[in-house]
Amino acid sequence: MTSVTDDLRLAAEFAPASYEDWRKLVDGVLKGAAFEKLVTKTYDGLKIDPIYPRAKGATPVAGRAAAMPWQIMQRIDHPDAVMANTQALHDLQNGATGLSLVFAGANGAHGFGLEPAAQAIDKVLDGVFIDAGISIELQVGPQWRMAALHIAEHVKRRGLSPAACNIRFGIDPIGAAAVWGSSACTWPEIVPAVTGAIKGLAASGFKGPFAVADGRVVHGAGGSEVQELAFVLATGVAYLRALEGAGVALEDAQGMIYARLGADADQFLTLAKFRALRLLWARIEQACGLAPKPIFIAAETAWRMLTQRDAYVNMLRATMATFAAGLGGANAITVLPHTQAVGLPDPFARRVARNTQLVLLEESNLAKVSDPAAGSGGIETLTQQLCEAAWRLFQEIESTGGVFAALEQSLIQRQAAATRALREANIAKRKEVLTGATEFPNLHEADVAVLTAKPVALAPSAAAKLTFDAMAPMRLAAPFEALRDRSDQALKDNGARPKIFLANLGTPADFTARATFAKSFFETGGIEAVDTQETDPAALAAAFKASGAALACLCSSDKIYALEASAAAAALQTIGAQYIYLAGRPGEQEAALRAAGVGEFIFAGGDALATLREAWRRMEAK
C-alpha cells in the first residue's frame, strides 16, 4: 500500500537532476564563455562557485539547543540613566528578552553610552528583574573593571542570588586596547587583573561567562571574515591561558569565555562565519584536552554597513544580518536600530530593531530547525574554507607571541587595514552598493528622527604605557555622506545645491539609460542633476545658462555621440561650462571628444568618489 508521504513527495513527478545536468544548463546560458566567469572571491580570496552539489554526509554544527530561540537583546546606551531605565523597561515589556548595557567608551559605543558608576547603574536597572530569566550583557571598554564591579555590587545591594542572574560581563581589555590603540598596562600586568576579576565574580556565585573575545573589533575596522575569526580565536585562547595560569581548571575556564561577532548583510558569508567559529573553537577545546561544548556566541548587526542617508534601508540590512546570524546559530542577537548612525535612536527605531527579531522568531520560526544550512554544498564549502584560512591566520598570530603581541607589532591592524582599503576602493567604484548612499540617492529625503542627547566620549588615557595602531570602527558610506553633508550646508547657506546640467542628446530612447546613470552618479555626491533635451547647440547653451549649473554632462548613445557630442560640448564650453563630463566610455571617439571640450568620462566601474571629490574642488575653486 502506498503511503500518503510517498504520494506527496516533493517533486516526485520530475526526473532527478544531477550536478552535471545543472552545469549543462549553465553552459548553455554562457554560450561558450568560461564557467569561471561566474566564480567570485571573498576579501580573503576564498572562491565561491555559482552552483554546488549537496554535501553528503554533513552533520549539523552543534550550537543552540534544539528549537531554542536566540536571546533578543536590546541595546541600552542613553547617557541619561533615568531615560535608559525607561527604555529598558519598555523593551522588556514588549518582547526583548535581554539588555545589552553599552558603557561610554565601549568598543561599540558609537558616541553614546552609560556611565560606569554605581549610582547610574542602580538607576538603569531599577525595576528590572535581573534574576527572573532576563539576560544582561555588558559592553565595556577601558573601564571594564569598574563596570563589572558595580554590576556585581548592584546585585548584592538588591539581595539577589548571583547564580540566578544571567549576566555576561564582557571583560575584554584586549579588544579595548585594539580599538583605542593604547594600553595603560602590559599584557603581563593585565593578566592578574583579568583573572582576579573573573575569579572574584565566580567566587561570589556568578555563573558567567565573564570574558569575551570580540570579533567586532576587526569587523568594525573593515577587516575580513577570516581576520575576525582568527582574532576571536587568539583572544579567546589568551584569556583561556591566563585563567589556567591563575589556577583555574580548564574545565571551569571553558565556560568563562564567550564570543561576539559582527553580522552583516552578506547572508551566506555571515551564516558560514558563525558556523565556522563553533567548529574552530571546538578544535581549540580538543587541543586543550577538553570535551567540546558549544561556545556562547553573541551577535550584533554591523556598524560598518549602516548609512545615514536613506536610513530606512538599514532595516533591510539588519533583517538580512539577523536572519544569517540566527540560522548560523547565534545565542543572542543585538540589532542596531536603523538610525544609529544618525544619532541616538528614538522609540520607533528601537521598536523596529526589537520587532525585526520578533518577526523572524515568532512568525518565521527560524529557530525551530537547528543548523538548517547543514548539507548545503555552498555553505558547507564556505564554512570549511573559512575554518582552514582562519586557523592558518590564528597560528600566525600565535607565532608572534599571541594576540596582544600581534597588536603591539600592528600585525592584526595592518591586515585589517589592507582589507579595509580594498573595501573602500570597491565602494568608491560602486562595485559594492550601499543603496541610498552610493546608488539611488534621494537629495530631497526627509530627516529621520533621533533623540536629543549629548554625545559621550572618553578621553584617551594619559597613562598609556603602550601605543600602537588603533582599530577604530568605520562606516563604508561615510566618504559619500561627507559630500552629501557639504551639499546640505550649501543649500542652507545659499538656498540651492551645486548643480550639474545633463545635456540629453537625441530621443529618450537614446539618452534615458545614461542620463539615469549620470543623475545617480552625481547626486550620490550631493550635486543636483538638472535635465534637459535640446538637440540644437544654441538652445542647449541657453538651457545650460538658465540652469545655474557650473558643470555639464553629455548623455546619449554612442551613435548620437558620434553625430552630436562634439558640437554640444563646444557650445557648452563657449557659454561658460566650467567642466564637461560625458556618460559612457569614449572608445575611438576619445580624442575628438576631448578636443571638443569633454574633460572626463563617467562609467560603471570608474572611481566615482574621486571624480565627485574633484568636481567639488572645481566648483569651490571657482
VEXKOL-829873 format. One record per residue (C-alpha): residue in three letters; x, y, z. Coordinates in steps of 0.001 Angstrom, whole numbers, plus 500000, padded with zeros to 6 digits. Example, Ala and Ser with C-alpha at 12.3 -4.5 7.8 and 13.67 -1.06 7.14 Angstrom:
REM residues 2
 rovo     c1     c2     c3
  ala 512300 495500 507800
  ser 513670 498940 507140
//
This chain:
REM residues 622
 rovo     c1     c2     c3
  met 500000 500000 500000
  thr 501355 503456 499034
  ser 501656 505842 501954
  val 500416 509418 501959
  thr 504017 510551 502370
  asp 505027 508776 499158
  asp 502139 510345 497256
  leu 503118 513843 498348
  arg 506870 513549 497967
  leu 508136 516907 496735
  ala 508898 516937 493006
  ala 508222 513217 492699
  glu 506962 513710 489148
  phe 510276 515169 487989
  ala 513306 513157 486972
  pro 516244 513593 489370
  ala 518747 516252 488250
  ser 522472 515791 488781
  tyr 525172 518438 489140
  glu 526203 517705 485576
  asp 522647 518358 484366
  trp 522670 521785 486001
  arg 526107 522539 484573
  lys 524829 521812 481083
  leu 522048 524360 481577
  val 524545 526926 482851
  asp 526910 526291 479947
  gly 524015 526805 477573
  val 523366 530252 479006
  leu 527066 531138 478958
  lys 527192 530375 475214
  gly 530855 529453 475183
  ala 532059 531810 477895
  ala 534183 530290 480628
  phe 532364 528916 483665
  glu 534939 530714 485837
  lys 533264 533964 484804
  leu 530580 533153 487378
  val 533050 532362 490163
  thr 533532 535116 492733
  lys 536016 535592 495556
  thr 535733 536969 499073
  tyr 538120 539538 500526
  asp 540062 536585 501928
  gly 540463 535143 498452
  leu 538019 532302 499114
  lys 536373 531030 495952
  ile 532581 530940 495702
  asp 531149 528892 492837
  pro 527695 529626 491428
  ile 526471 526078 491971
  tyr 527352 523212 494300
  pro 526244 519617 494700
  arg 524754 518565 498008
  ala 527313 517945 500750
  lys 526743 514286 501506
  gly 527315 513035 504999
  ala 527268 516508 506554
  thr 526033 516766 510129
  pro 524567 519789 511918
  val 527021 522004 513769
  ala 526324 521876 517494
  gly 525090 525235 518696
  arg 521874 526370 520373
  ala 519758 523674 521936
  ala 517188 522200 519561
  ala 514312 524600 518841
  met 515727 527084 521365
  pro 515251 530721 520285
  trp 518151 533113 520500
  gln 518048 535880 523087
  ile 516534 539125 521783
  met 518942 541689 523172
  gln 518109 545378 523164
  arg 520818 547997 523282
  ile 520726 550401 526269
  asp 523063 553324 525653
  his 521231 556518 526635
  pro 523639 558698 528672
  asp 520778 559737 530978
  ala 520354 556835 533417
  val 516667 557591 534051
  met 515890 557663 530327
  ala 517920 554481 529867
  asn 515815 552798 532562
  thr 512600 553879 530851
  gln 513856 552382 527583
  ala 514943 549156 529262
  leu 511589 548573 530958
  his 509673 549344 527763
  asp 511835 546969 525721
  leu 511400 544131 528201
  gln 507640 544666 528299
  asn 507475 544495 524508
  gly 509412 541409 523519
  ala 513079 541847 524391
  thr 514483 539001 526480
  gly 517746 540692 527377
  leu 519523 544034 527706
  ser 522903 544949 526287
  leu 524275 547659 528581
  val 526627 549787 526483
  phe 529021 551888 528548
  ala 530681 555069 527339
  gly 533934 554278 525586
  ala 532943 550674 524855
  asn 534080 549004 521659
  gly 530603 549511 520179
  ala 529500 552708 521939
  his 529492 554874 518782
  gly 529338 558159 520625
  phe 526926 557367 523443
  gly 526803 555085 526468
  leu 526123 554638 530155
  glu 528234 555995 532969
  pro 530042 553125 534743
  ala 529157 554477 538172
  ala 527272 552675 540936
  gln 524508 555276 541181
  ala 523939 555308 537423
  ile 523760 551503 537239
  asp 521243 551437 540084
  lys 519031 553855 538154
  val 519361 551995 534852
  leu 518384 548640 536386
  asp 515704 549966 538719
  gly 512650 547699 538388
  val 514475 545236 536113
  phe 514125 541686 537490
  ile 517581 540503 536513
  asp 517117 537294 538485
  ala 513991 536289 536575
  gly 515474 534914 533353
  ile 516436 538238 531776
  ser 519844 538229 530086
  ile 522217 541096 530779
  glu 525303 541706 528684
  leu 527920 544366 529339
  gln 529645 546183 526503
  val 532652 547823 528097
  gly 535938 549386 527059
  pro 538849 550587 529168
  gln 536508 550859 532172
  trp 535755 547121 532219
  arg 536796 546576 535845
  met 534690 549433 537151
  ala 531579 548351 535203
  ala 531870 544704 536288
  leu 532450 545656 539918
  his 529447 547992 540055
  ile 527134 545438 538428
  ala 528193 542829 540987
  glu 527685 545320 543823
  his 524244 546195 542426
  val 523206 542545 542615
  lys 524497 542359 546191
  arg 522697 545560 547273
  arg 519409 544193 545962
  gly 519870 540971 547867
  leu 519703 538855 544723
  ser 521348 535498 544215
  pro 524264 535923 541759
  ala 523657 532386 540487
  ala 520113 533380 539495
  cys 521371 536301 537392
  asn 522219 535639 533752
  ile 524990 538203 533269
  arg 527688 538195 530599
  phe 530278 540596 531957
  gly 532016 541391 528661
  ile 535513 541701 530162
  asp 537835 542380 527238
  pro 540938 544515 527788
  ile 542436 543090 524585
  gly 539551 544382 522484
  ala 539616 547742 524269
  ala 543341 548127 523634
  ala 542866 547258 519950
  val 540099 549823 519456
  trp 541837 552596 521379
  gly 545325 551821 520093
  ser 546793 552004 523570
  ser 547016 550225 526879
  ala 547768 551501 530368
  cys 549395 548155 531178
  thr 551490 545491 529527
  trp 549945 542071 528987
  pro 551745 540502 531995
  glu 550234 543314 534087
  ile 546758 542871 532588
  val 546590 539119 533225
  pro 546307 539216 537037
  ala 543706 541986 536830
  val 541564 539948 534431
  thr 541909 536640 536215
  gly 541446 538265 539613
  ala 538215 539910 538493
  ile 536877 536690 536954
  lys 537809 534540 539941
  gly 536251 537076 542276
  leu 532990 537156 540333
  ala 532881 533361 540129
  ala 533578 533060 543857
  ser 530661 535435 544515
  gly 528370 532973 542760
  phe 528059 534472 539290
  lys 527983 531793 536628
  gly 529293 533930 533775
  pro 530544 533846 531135
  phe 532916 536656 532069
  ala 535468 537392 529321
  val 534542 537987 525696
  ala 536560 537531 522526
  asp 535030 540352 520494
  gly 535296 539949 516730
  arg 533535 543275 516156
  val 536919 544900 516775
  val 538152 543561 513428
  his 534789 543644 511675
  gly 534133 547264 512606
  ala 537590 548286 511397
  gly 536820 546891 507934
  gly 538526 543525 508321
  ser 537577 540251 506669
  glu 535718 537225 507976
  val 538914 535201 508296
  gln 540651 538033 510154
  glu 537680 538371 512509
  leu 537591 534647 513256
  ala 541354 534446 513833
  phe 541214 537426 516202
  val 538408 535798 518191
  leu 540361 532531 518461
  ala 543566 534260 519506
  thr 541781 536446 522062
  gly 539833 533533 523491
  val 542999 531456 523803
  ala 544780 534356 525544
  tyr 542045 534510 528195
  leu 541984 530710 528467
  arg 545736 530597 529069
  ala 545519 533424 531598
  leu 542855 531619 533603
  glu 544733 528334 533533
  gly 547857 530127 534669
  ala 545893 531617 537566
  gly 544955 528182 538805
  val 541519 527858 537212
  ala 540852 524357 535918
  leu 540438 524303 532149
  glu 537045 522632 532549
  asp 535910 525671 534535
  ala 537685 528232 532336
  gln 535933 526727 529324
  gly 532600 528181 530445
  met 534033 531551 531464
  ile 534698 532737 527905
  tyr 532261 533624 525155
  ala 532474 535209 521701
  arg 530906 538156 519955
  leu 530725 538533 516169
  gly 529529 541190 513764
  ala 526719 540180 511424
  asp 526286 541985 508133
  ala 524028 541813 505108
  asp 526177 539261 503274
  gln 523869 536394 504159
  phe 525994 533426 503138
  leu 529307 534678 504492
  thr 527741 535687 507805
  leu 525968 532358 508185
  ala 529119 530397 507347
  lys 531231 532543 509691
  phe 529076 531744 512714
  arg 529158 528042 511883
  ala 532922 528163 511357
  leu 533557 529732 514763
  arg 531844 526844 516516
  leu 533967 524301 514664
  leu 537152 526269 515268
  trp 536550 526726 518977
  ala 535751 523024 519321
  arg 539169 522353 517805
  ile 540744 524639 520435
  glu 538928 522742 523181
  gln 540076 519411 521821
  ala 543668 520664 521670
  cys 543309 521557 525366
  gly 542131 518035 526150
  leu 538588 519209 526792
  ala 535327 517695 525632
  pro 533911 520301 523229
  lys 530941 522319 524437
  pro 529169 524824 522161
  ile 530630 528244 522908
  phe 528125 531021 523581
  ile 528123 533384 520595
  ala 526583 536854 520803
  ala 525908 538696 517549
  glu 525448 542351 516768
  thr 524373 543709 513398
  ala 527233 545524 511723
  trp 528042 549169 512309
  arg 530081 549417 509127
  met 527112 548672 506857
  leu 524867 551399 508298
  thr 524129 554541 506304
  gln 522984 557939 507492
  arg 521295 558574 504157
  asp 518120 556675 503297
  ala 518379 555167 506760
  tyr 515267 553044 506267
  val 517302 550722 504034
  asn 519205 549847 507214
  met 516099 547932 508268
  leu 516609 545571 505332
  arg 520308 545218 506047
  ala 519598 544420 509692
  thr 516970 541858 508710
  met 519420 540016 506457
  ala 522118 540127 509126
  thr 519764 538859 511840
  phe 518485 536116 509549
  ala 522026 534923 508815
  ala 523236 535116 512427
  gly 520138 533317 513668
  leu 520463 530488 511162
  gly 524194 530385 511858
  gly 523479 529512 515482
  ala 523922 532784 517390
  asn 522787 532508 521016
  ala 521962 536192 521369
  ile 521472 538961 518818
  thr 521512 542731 519202
  val 520107 544716 516282
  leu 521483 548216 515854
  pro 518465 550496 515205
  his 518268 551863 511674
  thr 519022 555422 512827
  gln 522053 554511 514961
  ala 524475 556177 512537
  val 522463 559420 512654
  gly 522150 559766 516419
  leu 520571 558224 519485
  pro 517615 556135 518226
  asp 514074 557182 519148
  pro 511293 554807 520338
  phe 510201 553996 516775
  ala 513701 552938 515694
  arg 514123 550869 518846
  arg 510762 549198 518247
  val 511737 548261 514683
  ala 515038 546796 515914
  arg 513209 544735 518512
  asn 510438 543616 516172
  thr 512899 542582 513475
  gln 513898 539719 515726
  leu 510402 539004 516997
  val 509042 538566 513479
  leu 511885 536244 512470
  leu 511450 534155 515607
  glu 507708 534179 516225
  glu 506351 534382 512672
  ser 509116 532905 510530
  asn 510075 530340 513219
  leu 513739 530471 512277
  ala 514866 528833 515498
  lys 512741 525710 515056
  val 515362 523912 512961
  ser 518904 523502 514232
  asp 521590 524440 511700
  pro 519309 524385 508628
  ala 522307 525066 506367
  ala 523851 521675 507169
  gly 524295 519690 503969
  ser 524102 522718 501693
  gly 527072 522329 499363
  gly 527772 526041 499120
  ile 527511 526772 502851
  glu 529424 523680 503898
  thr 532237 524505 501465
  leu 532390 528114 502586
  thr 532364 527081 506244
  gln 535283 524728 505661
  gln 537238 527335 503698
  leu 536763 529866 506497
  cys 537894 527315 509071
  glu 541066 526454 507199
  ala 542053 530046 506429
  ala 541210 531332 509922
  trp 543206 528540 511560
  arg 546269 529446 509487
  leu 545969 533104 510453
  phe 545399 532162 514094
  gln 548627 530169 514015
  glu 550411 533165 512507
  ile 549164 535367 515356
  glu 550244 532761 517892
  ser 553698 532597 516341
  thr 554240 536298 517131
  gly 553684 535613 520835
  gly 549885 535800 520967
  val 547210 538344 520211
  phe 548488 541134 522446
  ala 551988 540873 520997
  ala 550483 540882 517492
  leu 548648 544109 518368
  glu 551841 545670 519701
  gln 553503 544816 516373
  ser 550417 546112 514476
  leu 550227 542796 512598
  ile 546468 542475 513021
  gln 545923 546155 512298
  arg 547890 546084 509038
  gln 545975 543079 507755
  ala 542604 544629 508616
  ala 543676 547963 507118
  ala 544624 546269 503848
  thr 541184 544659 503632
  arg 539528 547937 504566
  ala 541380 549668 501723
  leu 540055 547081 499262
  arg 536516 547553 500576
  glu 536789 551313 500334
  ala 538096 551054 496772
  asn 535130 548892 495765
  ile 532718 551285 497456
  ala 534381 554239 495710
  lys 533980 552490 492363
  arg 530441 551402 493336
  lys 531287 547779 492695
  glu 529709 547241 496100
  val 526485 549162 496533
  leu 525057 550848 499608
  thr 521579 551779 498477
  gly 520713 555373 499269
  ala 524332 556347 499788
  thr 526390 555157 496810
  glu 523460 554362 494497
  phe 519889 555617 494129
  pro 520315 558762 496260
  asn 517395 560970 497211
  leu 518504 564565 497685
  his 515053 565504 498924
  glu 514642 562845 501618
  ala 513278 563931 504979
  asp 515476 563746 508060
  val 514880 560787 510350
  ala 514004 561442 513972
  val 516580 560812 516686
  leu 516652 561713 520352
  thr 518286 564863 521597
  ala 521219 563696 523654
  lys 524726 564977 524107
  pro 527322 562545 522761
  val 529590 560988 525347
  ala 533245 560339 524686
  leu 536124 559171 526837
  ala 539452 560912 526532
  pro 542389 558639 525690
  ser 544301 557584 528761
  ala 547239 559848 529502
  ala 548858 556997 531420
  ala 549147 554647 528439
  lys 552309 552571 528627
  leu 551845 551147 525155
  thr 550617 552732 521947
  phe 550076 551113 518565
  asp 547775 551430 515566
  ala 544139 551771 516630
  met 541316 549755 515065
  ala 538609 552391 515200
  pro 535137 551459 513905
  met 534295 552806 510460
  arg 531272 553053 508179
  leu 531666 552320 504487
  ala 529216 555023 503397
  ala 530962 557842 505273
  pro 533040 559262 502346
  phe 529953 559686 500144
  glu 527951 561036 503073
  ala 530606 563695 503677
  leu 529897 565059 500182
  arg 526160 564978 500856
  asp 526783 566936 504065
  arg 528618 569619 502063
  ser 525658 569779 499712
  asp 523236 570219 502604
  gln 525399 573006 504002
  ala 525462 574727 500599
  leu 521670 574503 500455
  lys 521433 576018 503916
  asp 523912 578809 503175
  asn 522964 579659 499583
  gly 519412 578392 499151
  ala 520491 575933 496453
  arg 522681 572886 495999
  pro 525533 572784 493486
  lys 524182 571616 490136
  ile 525261 569722 487073
  phe 523485 570181 483760
  leu 522578 566938 481959
  ala 522714 567626 478242
  asn 520464 564840 476946
  leu 521020 564396 473228
  gly 518690 562637 470812
  thr 515456 560914 471774
  pro 514562 559443 475183
  ala 515437 556031 473795
  asp 518935 557357 473157
  phe 519679 559158 476415
  thr 517482 557738 479199
  ala 519820 554954 480351
  arg 522907 557142 480600
  ala 521021 560160 481930
  thr 519645 557981 484718
  phe 523141 556716 485435
  ala 524612 560232 485448
  lys 521894 561587 487725
  ser 522543 558856 490279
  phe 526299 559235 489870
  phe 526447 562933 490668
  glu 523680 563048 493236
  thr 525460 560450 495389
  gly 527937 563287 495885
  gly 525240 565872 496567
  ile 525473 567528 493145
  glu 521922 568029 491890
  ala 521273 566968 488296
  val 519228 569289 486056
  asp 517761 567606 482959
  thr 517084 568995 479512
  gln 516518 567700 475997
  glu 517824 570082 473373
  thr 519386 568973 470097
  asp 520239 572403 468713
  pro 523571 573618 470155
  ala 522297 577170 470635
  ala 519197 576001 472522
  leu 521368 573649 474571
  ala 523660 576509 475537
  ala 520710 578670 476548
  ala 519250 575892 478688
  phe 522598 575429 480410
  lys 522867 579126 481186
  ala 519336 579162 482630
  ser 520045 576127 484845
  gly 522550 577909 487076
  ala 524881 574916 486885
  ala 528648 575166 486737
  leu 529206 571668 485350
  ala 527678 569776 482434
  cys 527423 566135 481416
  leu 526536 564835 477964
  cys 524159 561863 477965
  ser 523172 559733 474989
  ser 524034 556642 472963
  asp 527348 556033 471240
  lys 525617 556583 467891
  ile 524315 560021 468866
  tyr 527643 560938 470475
  ala 529335 560386 467113
  leu 526883 562790 465463
  glu 526218 565471 468063
  ala 528548 565295 471076
  ser 531394 567443 469720
  ala 529113 570298 468711
  ala 527216 570109 472009
  ala 530435 570145 474036
  ala 531779 573112 472077
  ala 528520 575040 472631
  leu 528579 574321 476365
  gln 532205 575328 476672
  thr 531560 578566 474813
  ile 528648 579510 477073
  gly 530804 579017 480178
  ala 530574 575427 481369
  gln 533361 575091 483921
  tyr 533906 571409 483168
  ile 532213 568900 480868
  tyr 531674 565195 481501
  leu 530327 562512 479196
  ala 528381 559479 480401
  gly 529874 556320 478951
  arg 533233 555045 477776
  pro 534670 557122 474925
  gly 536070 554321 472783
  glu 537538 555507 469490
  gln 535919 558940 469843
  glu 538001 559968 472854
  ala 540470 562244 471041
  ala 537735 564098 469162
  leu 535565 564482 472261
  arg 538426 565806 474355
  ala 539327 568247 471600
  ala 535712 569483 471654
  gly 535889 570175 475395
  val 534953 566931 477188
  gly 537211 566657 480222
  glu 536202 563339 481788
  phe 534155 560216 481109
  ile 531979 558582 483765
  phe 531040 554911 483539
  ala 530319 551859 485690
  gly 533461 550709 487448
  gly 535159 554101 487431
  asp 536259 555761 490661
  ala 533077 557688 491381
  leu 534278 559026 494726
  ala 537466 560509 493267
  thr 535512 562068 490389
  leu 532964 563602 492751
  arg 535612 564976 495086
  glu 537372 566565 492121
  ala 534064 568020 490906
  trp 533596 569681 494295
  arg 537146 571005 494159
  arg 536495 572558 490764
  met 533246 574178 491864
  glu 534739 575581 495051
  ala 537857 576818 493240
  lys 535602 578910 491032
//
